[in-house]
Amino acid sequence: RVQGTEGWVFDRRPAVDSEANTFMLRPADTVRLEDVAYEAVQPIAVRLIPSICDESKTLRAVRAGDLVFGNAVRDSPFPHGNGPFVRLTDGSGWLFEKKLNQQMLREIPIEAGKWTFQVLNSPVGLLLRSQPIDNGPFKYDKTFSPNEKVSFDRKVMSSNGVSFYRVKGTDGWLFDERDEENVMQLISSSAAQQSPETSKTSSGWSPEFVRGAAMGVGLKEIMYNPESRVISFQSEGGERINVYYTTRTVGTALKHPAQGKTQLFRRDCSREELVEIMQNPRLHTGKGYYRRKHGHNGRVGSVQTQHGVGIMIEEEDHLRNAIVECDSEITGLLEQRTEMLRRVKEYDDKCAYNAAKMKERVEKSSEKLLKMMQERKEKAERKRAAVLRAVRQAAIALQEEAERARIAEQQQAEEQRRRDKEMTCDECYRVFNSVHAREQHCRDAHGLSCYHCGKIFKSSHGLYQHQDATGHW
């Protein structure tokens, strides 16, 4: 029965075409709503549903060595060596840690913090990835331009040393280097310690899981302190429940009718115990209140409850414990500082190494560029000389052609003058279209023909010379 209603739901129903049951609900302890990161040990195709069946495969796949990021982990209900199943944050589907007891994914730690980088990958920039993978289909339609500054809040590192950073406020990822060349430059960082709720070695809860459990029983969230890793809720009856989610410690602040304000702390609670305490913060006392069993100092004692041994303390003792926790946190901060200094040194060493490699690449590139420029210069000189030769040859050919045209024109003019002279009557200087017409004119109009031989002349002078020479008078 759904709490607060009169409605009911069921956990399974018989399948239509088989004797097996179809599960409609899963036990809460088989699902974890938290951020997780994995590295693929073998190539694996993304599934539409949490299953290893080939029928549920999608067109997307990850290669061995690729990283993936999920926000939910679901155990398999069957003891076949499959799972747990991981839901990817981009909504593309599910992957699984094991298939028939064969390792497919290896969980890796997630580092929380604040990083600011400047994009270097000129001129194209960097395309936002939906998963911490630098290639393949896991991409968003968002590009960060060169010199653009980007803030990040999560970091994971692959086995080949490439770091992936999640863009703050999104579920997209960018990477710091490709092919041993930096594509982003670090501007500032304040890396926190490895995120407790996402660490591989952590056994705590995630804030999302605690909030989900509280929402299911109708509790109101009244305080969240990420530094102390505590979320506080209040029930309708006024009871306060403090959940220290990284240590799985649950404290209930109650007003005892005889002893005033008291708190009961339980450590290493299970998920079922957390839900039970949230449903009824007074569940540990049964029908009434346990009487406080005083210790040797008369202030602190322990009580035996159905969940185990709890510690009942007053507000003053709680503050003292808080001071101890502060001292412990200071020690932790000092350790973080040492670790951060170590990482800064590693980063400086890496920067120096990258600078040396970059200098070497620049020198090699400069030599290659100079050689290339020299080759291009020599090629340009050869081409220029060939062009000059071709121009000179073309000029000579044009001169020869012009000379031939001039001679031909001169010859044509002389021929025209010769023809004009033959077609002209020397007596009246009339020009005819043919020699026959001119001769006929000279005979008929001027009588310039020899009576003895019939030869026709252009002028009377020519006729006289002919008669003197031949005696044809």
C-alpha positions in Angstrom: 0.0 0.0 0.0 1.4 3.4 -1.0 2.0 5.4 2.2 -0.5 8.2 2.8 -3.0 6.8 0.3 -5.4 3.8 0.0 -3.8 2.7 -3.2 -1.8 -0.5 -3.9 0.9 -1.5 -6.3 2.3 -5.0 -7.1 5.9 -6.2 -7.5 5.4 -8.6 -10.4 2.9 -10.0 -12.9 2.8 -13.2 -14.9 4.2 -13.0 -18.5 1.7 -13.5 -21.3 3.7 -15.9 -23.4 5.8 -17.7 -20.7 5.6 -19.0 -17.2 8.2 -16.5 -15.9 7.1 -13.4 -14.0 7.7 -9.8 -15.2 9.1 -7.7 -12.3 7.3 -4.4 -11.8 9.2 -3.2 -8.7 12.7 -3.7 -7.4 13.9 -3.8 -3.8 15.3 -0.4 -2.7 18.6 -2.0 -1.7 19.3 -3.2 -5.2 19.3 0.4 -6.7 21.8 3.1 -5.8 21.2 6.7 -7.0 24.7 8.1 -6.9 27.4 9.3 -9.3 29.7 6.6 -10.4 32.6 6.4 -12.9 33.9 3.4 -14.7 36.7 2.4 -17.1 35.8 -0.1 -19.8 38.0 -3.2 -19.5 36.6 -4.7 -22.8 34.6 -3.2 -25.7 30.9 -3.1 -24.7 27.7 -2.0 -26.5 25.3 0.3 -24.8 21.9 -1.4 -23.9 18.5 0.2 -24.0 17.5 -1.5 -20.7 19.5 -3.0 -17.8 20.2 -6.3 -19.6 23.1 -8.2 -21.3 20.8 -9.4 -24.1 22.0 -8.6 -27.6 18.4 -7.6 -28.5 18.7 -4.5 -26.3 21.9 -3.3 -28.0 22.1 0.2 -29.4 24.3 1.6 -32.1 26.6 3.2 -29.5 29.5 1.3 -27.9 32.5 2.1 -25.8 36.0 0.8 -26.4 38.5 -0.8 -23.9 40.0 2.1 -21.9 37.1 4.5 -22.4 35.5 6.1 -19.4 31.8 6.4 -18.6 29.8 8.3 -16.0 26.5 7.1 -14.5 24.0 8.3 -12.0 22.3 5.0 -11.0 23.5 1.5 -10.2 21.1 -1.5 -10.2 22.0 -5.0 -9.1 20.8 -7.9 -11.0 17.9 -9.9 -9.4 19.3 -13.2 -10.8 22.4 -15.0 -9.6 23.9 -15.4 -13.1 27.1 -13.4 -12.7 25.7 -10.3 -14.5 25.7 -6.7 -13.4 25.5 -4.4 -11.6 24.0 -2.3 -14.3 25.0 1.4 -14.7 22.7 4.0 -16.1 24.6 6.6 -18.2 24.0 10.3 -17.3 23.3 11.3 -20.9 20.3 9.0 -21.1 21.8 6.9 -23.9 21.3 3.6 -22.1 22.8 1.1 -19.7 26.2 -0.7 -19.3 27.1 -3.6 -17.0 30.1 -4.2 -14.7 30.2 -8.0 -15.3 28.8 -10.4 -18.0 28.7 -14.0 -16.9 31.3 -13.2 -14.2 33.6 -11.7 -16.8 34.8 -8.2 -15.9 33.6 -5.5 -18.4 33.9 -2.3 -16.3 36.2 -1.2 -13.6 35.0 1.4 -11.1 37.3 4.4 -10.7 37.3 7.3 -8.2 35.7 10.7 -8.8 37.4 13.8 -7.6 35.2 16.8 -6.6 36.5 20.4 -6.7 36.6 23.6 -8.7 38.7 24.0 -11.8 38.9 26.7 -14.4 40.6 26.1 -17.8 41.2 28.1 -21.0 40.5 26.3 -24.3 43.7 26.1 -26.5 42.6 23.9 -29.4 42.9 26.5 -32.1 41.2 27.2 -34.5 38.3 24.7 -34.0 38.0 24.8 -30.2 36.5 21.8 -28.2 33.2 20.0 -28.7 31.3 19.1 -25.5 31.2 15.4 -24.8 28.2 13.6 -23.2 30.6 11.1 -21.6 34.3 11.4 -20.6 35.3 10.0 -24.0 37.4 12.1 -26.5 35.9 10.5 -29.6 33.0 8.4 -30.9 29.3 9.3 -30.9 29.2 10.7 -27.4 29.0 14.4 -28.3 26.8 17.4 -27.7 26.0 20.2 -30.2 28.0 22.7 -28.2 31.5 24.0 -29.0 33.8 26.0 -26.7 35.8 28.5 -28.7 39.6 28.9 -28.4 40.6 31.2 -25.4 37.2 30.7 -23.8 37.3 30.0 -20.1 35.3 27.1 -18.7 34.6 26.0 -15.1 34.4 22.4 -14.0 33.2 20.6 -10.8 34.2 16.9 -11.3 37.3 15.1 -12.5 38.1 11.5 -13.6 41.3 10.2 -15.0 41.8 7.4 -17.5 44.6 4.8 -17.2 46.6 6.5 -20.0 46.8 9.7 -17.9 44.2 11.9 -19.7 42.0 13.8 -17.3 38.3 14.5 -18.1 36.5 17.4 -16.4 32.7 17.8 -16.1 31.5 21.3 -17.1 29.9 23.0 -14.1 26.1 23.1 -14.3 25.9 20.4 -17.1 26.5 16.7 -17.6 29.0 17.4 -20.4 32.7 16.7 -20.3 36.0 18.1 -21.8 39.5 16.7 -21.7 42.9 18.3 -21.0 45.1 16.7 -23.7 45.0 14.7 -26.9 48.0 12.9 -28.5 50.3 14.2 -25.7 49.3 17.8 -26.6 47.5 20.1 -24.2 44.1 21.2 -25.5 43.2 23.2 -22.4 45.4 25.3 -20.0 44.7 25.3 -16.3 44.0 28.8 -14.9 42.9 28.0 -11.3 42.0 25.0 -9.2 40.7 24.2 -5.7 40.5 20.5 -5.9 38.7 18.9 -2.9 39.4 15.5 -1.6 38.0 12.5 -3.4 34.2 12.8 -3.3 33.0 10.5 -0.4 29.7 9.6 -2.0 31.4 8.7 -5.3 34.6 7.1 -4.2 35.2 3.5 -5.0 36.3 2.7 -1.5 33.5 4.7 0.2 30.6 2.8 1.8 28.4 5.9 2.5 25.2 7.1 0.9 24.8 9.7 -1.7 22.8 12.9 -0.9 20.4 12.0 -3.7 19.6 8.6 -2.1 19.0 10.2 1.3 16.8 12.9 -0.1 14.9 10.2 -2.1 14.3 8.2 1.1 13.2 11.3 3.0 10.8 12.3 0.2 9.3 8.8 0.2 8.2 9.1 3.8 7.2 12.8 3.7 10.1 14.4 5.6 10.9 18.1 5.1 14.6 19.0 4.5 15.6 21.9 6.7 19.4 21.9 6.4 22.2 20.7 4.2 25.9 21.2 5.0 28.2 19.7 2.3 31.3 20.4 4.4 30.1 18.4 7.3 28.3 15.9 5.0 25.1 16.1 6.9 21.4 16.6 5.8 18.8 17.4 8.4 15.1 16.6 8.1 12.0 17.3 10.2 9.0 15.1 10.6 5.4 16.3 11.1 5.7 15.7 14.8 8.7 18.0 15.1 11.4 15.4 15.5 14.7 16.2 13.8 16.7 13.6 11.9 20.3 14.3 11.1 21.8 12.0 8.5 25.6 11.9 8.2 25.6 10.3 4.7 29.3 9.5 4.3 29.5 7.5 7.6 25.9 6.2 7.5 25.3 7.7 10.9 21.7 8.7 11.8 21.0 11.0 14.7 17.5 11.7 16.0 16.9 14.7 18.2 13.9 14.0 20.5 12.3 15.8 23.4 12.2 13.2 26.2 9.2 13.9 28.6 11.4 13.3 31.7 15.0 14.1 30.6 14.5 16.9 28.1 16.3 17.2 24.8 18.3 14.1 23.9 19.9 12.6 20.8 20.4 9.1 19.8 23.1 8.3 17.3 23.4 5.0 15.3 26.5 4.3 13.2 26.8 2.1 10.1 23.1 1.9 9.5 21.8 0.0 6.6 19.4 1.4 4.0 16.5 -0.5 5.5 17.3 0.9 9.0 17.5 4.5 7.5 14.1 4.2 6.0 12.6 2.7 9.2 14.0 5.5 11.4 12.7 8.1 8.9 9.3 6.5 9.0 9.2 6.6 12.8 12.0 8.5 14.6 10.8 7.1 18.0 11.0 3.5 16.7 14.1 2.7 18.8 12.1 3.2 22.1 9.3 0.8 21.3 6.1 2.0 22.8 7.7 4.4 25.3 11.1 5.9 26.0 14.2 4.0 27.1 15.6 5.3 30.3 19.0 6.7 30.0 21.7 4.3 31.5 24.3 6.6 33.0 27.9 5.9 32.6 30.6 6.5 35.2 30.4 10.3 34.7 26.7 10.4 34.9 26.3 12.1 31.6 26.7 9.6 28.8 25.2 6.1 28.5 24.2 3.5 25.9 20.9 1.9 25.2 20.1 -1.3 23.5 17.6 -0.9 20.6 16.2 -3.2 17.9 18.8 -1.7 15.6 21.8 -2.3 17.9 23.6 -0.2 20.5 23.0 3.5 20.3 24.5 6.4 22.2 22.3 8.9 24.0 23.8 12.3 24.7 22.7 15.7 25.6 23.2 18.9 23.5 26.3 20.0 25.4 28.0 16.6 24.8 26.9 16.9 21.2 28.8 20.2 20.9 31.9 18.6 22.5 31.7 15.9 20.0 31.4 18.5 17.3 34.7 20.1 18.5 36.4 16.7 18.3 35.0 16.3 14.7 36.3 19.8 13.9 39.8 18.8 15.1 39.5 15.7 12.9 38.4 17.8 10.0 41.4 20.1 10.6 43.7 17.1 10.4 42.0 16.1 7.3 42.4 19.6 5.8 46.1 19.5 6.6 46.3 16.2 4.8 44.4 17.7 1.9 46.8 20.6 1.9 49.8 18.3 1.8 48.1 16.4 -1.0 47.3 19.6 -2.9 50.9 20.7 -2.6 52.1 17.4 -3.9 49.7 17.7 -6.8 50.8 21.3 -7.5 54.4 20.1 -7.6 53.3 17.3 -10.0 51.5 19.8 -12.1 54.6 22.1 -12.1 56.8 19.2 -13.1 54.3 18.2 -15.8 54.2 21.8 -17.1 58.0 22.0 -17.2 58.1 18.6 -19.0 55.5 19.8 -21.5 57.3 23.1 -21.9 60.5 21.2 -22.8 58.7 19.0 -25.2 57.0 22.0 -26.7 60.3 23.7 -27.2 61.7 20.6 -28.8 58.7 20.5 -31.1 59.0 24.2 -31.9 62.7 23.7 -32.8 61.9 20.7 -35.0 59.0 22.6 -36.6 61.2 25.6 -37.2 63.8 23.5 -39.0 61.2 21.8 -41.0 59.6 25.1 -41.8 62.9 26.7 -42.9 63.6 23.7 -45.1 60.2 23.9 -46.6 60.6 27.6 -47.3 63.9 27.0 -48.9 62.5 24.3 -51.2 59.6 26.6 -52.1 62.0 29.4 -52.8 64.1 27.2 -55.1 60.9 25.9 -56.8 59.7 29.5 -57.3 63.0 30.6 -58.8 62.9 27.6 -61.3 59.4 28.5 -62.2 60.3 32.1 -62.6 63.2 31.2 -64.9 60.9 28.9 -67.0 58.3 31.7 -67.3 61.0 34.2 -68.4 62.2 31.7 -71.1 58.7 31.2 -72.3 58.1 35.0 -72.4 61.3 35.5 -74.4 60.5 32.7 -76.8 57.0 34.1 -77.2 58.4 37.6 -78.0 60.8 36.2 -80.6 58.0 34.2 -82.2 55.8 37.3 -82.3 58.6 39.3 -83.9 59.1 36.6 -86.5 55.4 36.4 -87.2 55.2 40.2 -87.5 58.2 40.2 -89.9 56.6 37.5 -92.1 53.3 39.4 -92.1 55.1 42.7 -93.1 56.9 40.9 -96.0 53.7 39.2 -97.1 51.9 42.6 -97.0 54.7 44.2 -99.0 54.7 41.5 -101.6 50.9 41.7 -101.8 51.2 45.5 -102.3 53.8 45.1 -105.1 51.6 42.5 -106.7 48.7 44.8 -106.5 50.7 47.6 -108.0 51.9 45.3 -110.8 48.4 44.3 -111.5 47.2 47.8 -111.4 49.9 48.8 -113.9 48.9 46.0 -116.3 45.2 47.0 -116.0 45.8 50.8 -116.7 45.8 52.5 -120.0 48.9 54.6 -120.4 47.2 56.9 -122.8 44.1 57.9 -120.8 45.1 56.3 -117.5 41.8 54.4 -117.2 41.9 51.2 -115.1 40.1 48.1 -116.2 39.1 44.8 -114.5 41.1 42.6 -116.8 43.9 42.7 -119.3 41.6 41.7 -122.1 39.3 44.7 -121.4 42.3 47.0 -121.3 43.7 45.7 -124.6 40.3 46.0 -126.3 40.1 49.6 -125.1 43.6 50.4 -126.3 42.8 48.9 -129.8 39.4 50.4 -130.2 39.8 53.8 -128.5 43.4 54.6 -129.3 44.3 52.2 -132.2 47.4 50.9 -130.3 47.8 47.7 -132.3 50.3 46.5 -134.8 48.8 46.1 -138.3 51.4 43.4 -139.2 51.4 41.2 -136.1 48.2 42.3 -134.3 50.0 42.9 -131.0 48.3 45.5 -128.7 50.2 48.1 -126.7 49.3 50.2 -123.7 50.7 53.4 -125.2 51.7 54.9 -128.5 55.3 55.0 -127.3 55.3 51.3 -126.9 53.8 50.8 -130.4 56.5 53.0 -131.9 59.3 51.2 -130.2 57.8 47.9 -131.5 57.6 49.2 -135.1 61.1 50.5 -134.9 62.4 47.3 -133.6 60.5 45.0 -136.0 60.0 47.3 -139.0 56.2 46.8 -138.9 55.4 50.2 -140.3 
